[in-house]
Amino acid sequence: MIAVTSRHGEHFSIDPRHIERIETTPDTVVHMVDGRHYVLDVGLDDLLRTIRDSRAELLVVQKRMAGGTAELADSAATLRVERRARARDGDSPGSPADRRPVDGPPEG
């Protein structure tokens, strides 16, 4: 999803995968595959840059998640997502770190 602003100042988001076409006569008009259209306050170049950046960010996140860990950061917070080798039901043995005995308080 990308955040956009209409010519009248309304803020909303659209899914760039659902854009059918974009016209620039003289306003930037985005036509969606479902028939809706939006008149935006940005030029074509800025809109295409926003779509490109959104797709690039998505590819980076997918690549990081495929590697096992994803760190998503923005100005407000950091979200860390990890794939675990251990199932929630406890049947899976998990990693050696998950199997270490817990005898007392952690050292350190």
TORPA-4810 file (N, C-alpha, C, O; in nm, 3 decimals):
<nodes>
NODE_1_0.085_-0.117_0.000_0.000_0.000_0.000_0.090_0.124_0.000_0.197_0.126_0.061_M
NODE_2_0.044_0.225_-0.069_0.115_0.353_-0.070_0.019_0.462_-0.023_-0.101_0.456_-0.052_I
NODE_3_0.071_0.558_0.047_-0.008_0.671_0.093_-0.009_0.778_-0.015_0.095_0.813_-0.070_A
NODE_4_-0.127_0.829_-0.045_-0.143_0.935_-0.145_-0.236_1.042_-0.090_-0.304_1.022_0.011_V
NODE_5_-0.238_1.156_-0.158_-0.326_1.266_-0.120_-0.402_1.310_-0.244_-0.344_1.330_-0.351_T
NODE_6_-0.532_1.324_-0.228_-0.613_1.370_-0.342_-0.590_1.518_-0.365_-0.532_1.587_-0.281_S
NODE_7_-0.636_1.566_-0.476_-0.622_1.707_-0.511_-0.691_1.796_-0.408_-0.653_1.911_-0.390_R
NODE_8_-0.793_1.742_-0.339_-0.869_1.820_-0.242_-0.816_1.805_-0.099_-0.876_1.857_-0.005_H
NODE_9_-0.702_1.734_-0.082_-0.638_1.724_0.048_-0.672_1.599_0.128_-0.623_1.585_0.240_G
NODE_10_-0.753_1.509_0.077_-0.789_1.386_0.148_-0.671_1.287_0.140_-0.617_1.262_0.032_E
NODE_11_-0.632_1.232_0.255_-0.523_1.135_0.263_-0.583_0.994_0.266_-0.678_0.969_0.339_H
NODE_12_-0.527_0.904_0.186_-0.572_0.764_0.185_-0.462_0.679_0.124_-0.359_0.732_0.080_F
NODE_13_-0.483_0.550_0.122_-0.383_0.461_0.064_-0.445_0.377_-0.046_-0.564_0.347_-0.045_S
NODE_14_-0.360_0.340_-0.142_-0.404_0.254_-0.251_-0.301_0.143_-0.270_-0.184_0.159_-0.233_I
NODE_15_-0.345_0.033_-0.326_-0.256_-0.078_-0.356_-0.205_-0.061_-0.498_-0.284_-0.067_-0.593_D
NODE_16_-0.076_-0.039_-0.516_-0.024_-0.014_-0.650_-0.043_-0.132_-0.745_-0.038_-0.116_-0.867_P
NODE_17_-0.064_-0.252_-0.690_-0.087_-0.368_-0.776_-0.224_-0.362_-0.844_-0.249_-0.434_-0.940_R
NODE_18_-0.312_-0.276_-0.794_-0.447_-0.265_-0.850_-0.463_-0.144_-0.941_-0.575_-0.108_-0.978_H
NODE_19_-0.352_-0.080_-0.977_-0.359_0.034_-1.069_-0.364_-0.019_-1.211_-0.279_-0.098_-1.253_I
NODE_20_-0.466_0.026_-1.285_-0.478_-0.014_-1.425_-0.397_0.079_-1.514_-0.321_0.035_-1.600_E
NODE_21_-0.415_0.211_-1.492_-0.340_0.308_-1.571_-0.338_0.441_-1.497_-0.414_0.464_-1.404_R
NODE_22_-0.247_0.529_-1.543_-0.232_0.662_-1.484_-0.234_0.762_-1.598_-0.160_0.749_-1.696_I
NODE_23_-0.320_0.864_-1.585_-0.327_0.971_-1.685_-0.270_1.099_-1.625_-0.273_1.119_-1.503_E
NODE_24_-0.217_1.185_-1.710_-0.163_1.313_-1.664_-0.211_1.426_-1.752_-0.132_1.496_-1.815_T
NODE_25_-0.342_1.444_-1.758_-0.400_1.545_-1.848_-0.491_1.641_-1.773_-0.608_1.604_-1.762_T
NODE_26_-0.459_1.753_-1.723_-0.330_1.797_-1.669_-0.306_1.742_-1.530_-0.192_1.742_-1.484_P
NODE_27_-0.412_1.695_-1.461_-0.395_1.636_-1.327_-0.352_1.490_-1.339_-0.370_1.427_-1.444_D
NODE_28_-0.296_1.438_-1.232_-0.259_1.297_-1.227_-0.383_1.220_-1.184_-0.431_1.235_-1.072_T
NODE_29_-0.435_1.137_-1.273_-0.555_1.058_-1.246_-0.516_0.911_-1.248_-0.463_0.861_-1.347_V
NODE_30_-0.542_0.842_-1.136_-0.510_0.700_-1.123_-0.639_0.621_-1.143_-0.737_0.642_-1.071_V
NODE_31_-0.639_0.531_-1.240_-0.753_0.445_-1.268_-0.722_0.307_-1.212_-0.620_0.247_-1.245_H
NODE_32_-0.811_0.257_-1.127_-0.793_0.127_-1.063_-0.862_0.019_-1.147_-0.949_0.049_-1.228_M
NODE_33_-0.824_-0.106_-1.125_-0.882_-0.216_-1.201_-1.030_-0.236_-1.170_-1.103_-0.293_-1.251_V
NODE_34_-1.076_-0.190_-1.054_-1.218_-0.206_-1.018_-1.305_-0.093_-1.072_-1.425_-0.089_-1.042_D
NODE_35_-1.247_-0.001_-1.151_-1.325_0.106_-1.213_-1.317_0.240_-1.140_-1.353_0.342_-1.198_G
NODE_36_-1.272_0.241_-1.017_-1.259_0.368_-0.944_-1.142_0.447_-1.000_-1.049_0.391_-1.059_R
NODE_37_-1.148_0.577_-0.981_-1.036_0.661_-1.021_-1.017_0.771_-0.917_-1.112_0.813_-0.850_H
NODE_38_-0.893_0.816_-0.905_-0.856_0.915_-0.806_-0.773_1.024_-0.873_-0.684_0.996_-0.953_Y
NODE_39_-0.803_1.150_-0.839_-0.725_1.263_-0.887_-0.630_1.302_-0.775_-0.673_1.340_-0.666_V
NODE_40_-0.500_1.291_-0.801_-0.399_1.311_-0.698_-0.330_1.446_-0.711_-0.333_1.510_-0.815_L
NODE_41_-0.268_1.487_-0.600_-0.199_1.616_-0.599_-0.052_1.605_-0.634_0.020_1.705_-0.627_D
NODE_42_-0.004_1.487_-0.671_0.137_1.469_-0.707_0.150_1.447_-0.858_0.055_1.406_-0.924_V
NODE_43_0.267_1.473_-0.909_0.293_1.450_-1.050_0.322_1.303_-1.076_0.340_1.224_-0.983_G
NODE_44_0.326_1.267_-1.202_0.350_1.129_-1.243_0.485_1.079_-1.192_0.494_0.967_-1.142_L
NODE_45_0.588_1.159_-1.205_0.722_1.116_-1.162_0.726_1.083_-1.012_0.784_0.982_-0.972_D
NODE_46_0.664_1.169_-0.931_0.661_1.145_-0.786_0.581_1.019_-0.753_0.620_0.942_-0.666_D
NODE_47_0.469_0.999_-0.821_0.387_0.881_-0.797_0.463_0.754_-0.836_0.462_0.656_-0.761_L
NODE_48_0.529_0.755_-0.950_0.606_0.638_-0.993_0.723_0.611_-0.898_0.756_0.495_-0.873_L
NODE_49_0.785_0.715_-0.845_0.893_0.699_-0.748_0.840_0.635_-0.620_0.906_0.548_-0.563_R
NODE_50_0.723_0.677_-0.575_0.662_0.620_-0.455_0.630_0.472_-0.476_0.654_0.390_-0.387_T
NODE_51_0.575_0.438_-0.593_0.543_0.298_-0.624_0.672_0.215_-0.629_0.677_0.104_-0.576_I
NODE_52_0.775_0.268_-0.693_0.904_0.198_-0.702_0.963_0.172_-0.564_1.009_0.062_-0.535_R
NODE_53_0.961_0.275_-0.478_1.016_0.260_-0.344_0.937_0.157_-0.263_0.995_0.079_-0.188_D
NODE_54_0.806_0.157_-0.279_0.722_0.061_-0.208_0.753_-0.082_-0.251_0.764_-0.171_-0.168_S
NODE_55_0.768_-0.103_-0.381_0.801_-0.237_-0.431_0.940_-0.280_-0.388_0.962_-0.396_-0.354_R
NODE_56_1.035_-0.188_-0.388_1.171_-0.220_-0.345_1.173_-0.258_-0.198_1.240_-0.354_-0.160_A
NODE_57_1.099_-0.185_-0.115_1.092_-0.217_0.028_1.031_-0.355_0.049_1.078_-0.432_0.134_E
NODE_58_0.927_-0.386_-0.026_0.863_-0.517_-0.015_0.961_-0.629_-0.052_0.965_-0.731_0.015_L
NODE_59_1.039_-0.610_-0.158_1.136_-0.711_-0.199_1.244_-0.731_-0.092_1.285_-0.844_-0.067_L
NODE_60_1.289_-0.624_-0.030_1.389_-0.635_0.075_1.334_-0.713_0.193_1.402_-0.800_0.248_V
NODE_61_1.212_-0.684_0.233_1.150_-0.754_0.346_1.134_-0.902_0.313_1.164_-0.987_0.397_V
NODE_62_1.087_-0.934_0.193_1.071_-1.074_0.154_1.205_-1.146_0.154_1.213_-1.261_0.197_Q
NODE_63_1.309_-1.082_0.105_1.442_-1.143_0.101_1.494_-1.168_0.241_1.549_-1.274_0.269_K
NODE_64_1.477_-1.071_0.329_1.523_-1.088_0.467_1.446_-1.198_0.538_1.504_-1.274_0.616_R
NODE_65_1.316_-1.206_0.514_1.235_-1.310_0.578_1.274_-1.448_0.527_1.270_-1.545_0.603_M
NODE_66_1.311_-1.459_0.402_1.354_-1.587_0.347_1.484_-1.633_0.412_1.511_-1.753_0.420_A
NODE_67_1.563_-1.539_0.458_1.688_-1.571_0.525_1.670_-1.609_0.671_1.765_-1.658_0.733_G
NODE_68_1.553_-1.590_0.727_1.528_-1.629_0.865_1.491_-1.516_0.957_1.417_-1.537_1.054_G
NODE_69_1.539_-1.397_0.931_1.512_-1.284_1.021_1.482_-1.161_0.937_1.546_-1.135_0.836_T
NODE_70_1.383_-1.087_0.981_1.351_-0.961_0.914_1.348_-0.851_1.018_1.288_-0.865_1.125_A
NODE_71_1.411_-0.743_0.987_1.405_-0.626_1.073_1.345_-0.512_0.993_1.403_-0.467_0.894_E
NODE_72_1.230_-0.467_1.035_1.161_-0.357_0.969_1.173_-0.236_1.058_1.138_-0.241_1.176_L
NODE_73_1.223_-0.128_1.004_1.242_-0.009_1.086_1.175_0.110_1.021_1.181_0.128_0.899_A
NODE_74_1.113_0.191_1.102_1.069_0.322_1.056_1.103_0.421_1.166_1.173_0.384_1.261_D
NODE_75_1.059_0.541_1.156_1.098_0.643_1.252_1.040_0.619_1.390_1.091_0.673_1.488_S
NODE_76_0.935_0.539_1.402_0.868_0.522_1.530_0.913_0.397_1.605_0.931_0.403_1.727_A
NODE_77_0.932_0.283_1.537_0.957_0.158_1.608_1.030_0.059_1.519_1.041_0.078_1.398_A
NODE_78_1.081_-0.045_1.583_1.145_-0.154_1.510_1.069_-0.281_1.539_1.036_-0.310_1.654_T
NODE_79_1.039_-0.357_1.435_0.969_-0.483_1.446_1.066_-0.592_1.405_1.126_-0.584_1.299_L
NODE_80_1.082_-0.694_1.488_1.173_-0.804_1.456_1.090_-0.931_1.443_1.013_-0.966_1.533_R
NODE_81_1.105_-0.999_1.330_1.032_-1.121_1.303_1.134_-1.232_1.284_1.228_-1.218_1.205_V
NODE_82_1.118_-1.342_1.356_1.210_-1.453_1.344_1.133_-1.581_1.316_1.023_-1.601_1.368_E
NODE_83_1.190_-1.666_1.233_1.136_-1.801_1.215_1.198_-1.889_1.322_1.320_-1.889_1.341_R
NODE_84_1.115_-1.962_1.390_1.163_-2.048_1.497_1.165_-2.192_1.451_1.077_-2.236_1.377_R
NODE_85_1.265_-2.267_1.494_1.274_-2.408_1.461_1.185_-2.491_1.551_1.168_-2.611_1.528_A
NODE_86_1.128_-2.433_1.652_1.047_-2.505_1.750_0.900_-2.476_1.726_0.860_-2.361_1.708_R
NODE_87_0.819_-2.581_1.724_0.676_-2.565_1.706_0.613_-2.519_1.838_0.670_-2.541_1.945_A
NODE_88_0.499_-2.458_1.830_0.430_-2.412_1.951_0.381_-2.527_2.038_0.366_-2.511_2.159_R
NODE_89_0.355_-2.642_1.977_0.301_-2.754_2.053_0.408_-2.828_2.133_0.374_-2.917_2.211_D
NODE_90_0.535_-2.794_2.116_0.643_-2.854_2.193_0.692_-2.986_2.138_0.783_-3.044_2.197_G
NODE_91_0.637_-3.037_2.029_0.679_-3.165_1.974_0.813_-3.156_1.903_0.888_-3.254_1.898_D
NODE_92_0.844_-3.041_1.847_0.967_-3.024_1.772_1.082_-3.000_1.869_1.067_-2.926_1.965_S
NODE_93_1.199_-3.063_1.844_1.310_-3.045_1.937_1.369_-2.906_1.933_1.429_-2.863_2.033_P
NODE_94_1.356_-2.833_1.823_1.408_-2.698_1.814_1.559_-2.695_1.802_1.622_-2.796_1.771_G
NODE_95_1.616_-2.580_1.827_1.761_-2.563_1.815_1.829_-2.604_1.945_1.763_-2.616_2.048_S
NODE_96_1.962_-2.626_1.943_2.034_-2.659_2.067_2.016_-2.553_2.175_2.010_-2.585_2.293_P
NODE_97_2.007_-2.426_2.135_1.987_-2.319_2.234_1.852_-2.334_2.303_1.838_-2.298_2.420_A
NODE_98_1.752_-2.386_2.233_1.620_-2.406_2.293_1.621_-2.525_2.389_1.537_-2.532_2.479_D
NODE_99_1.715_-2.619_2.371_1.717_-2.741_2.452_1.809_-2.729_2.574_1.814_-2.822_2.655_R
NODE_100_1.881_-2.618_2.590_1.975_-2.609_2.701_1.898_-2.607_2.833_1.789_-2.550_2.841_R
NODE_101_1.954_-2.669_2.936_1.885_-2.674_3.065_1.883_-2.536_3.133_1.976_-2.456_3.117_P
NODE_102_1.779_-2.513_3.205_1.767_-2.388_3.279_1.781_-2.423_3.427_1.685_-2.467_3.490_V
NODE_103_1.904_-2.405_3.483_1.931_-2.441_3.620_1.917_-2.325_3.717_1.887_-2.344_3.835_D
NODE_104_1.938_-2.207_3.669_1.933_-2.093_3.757_1.925_-1.966_3.676_1.894_-1.969_3.557_G
NODE_105_1.952_-1.854_3.740_1.947_-1.728_3.668_2.055_-1.725_3.560_2.161_-1.786_3.575_P
NODE_106_2.028_-1.654_3.452_2.126_-1.647_3.344_2.254_-1.579_3.390_2.252_-1.488_3.473_P
NODE_107_2.364_-1.625_3.335_2.493_-1.566_3.368_2.512_-1.438_3.288_2.458_-1.425_3.179_E
NODE_108_2.587_-1.349_3.342_2.615_-1.236_3.257_2.621_-1.110_3.324_2.645_-1.008_3.261_G
</nodes>
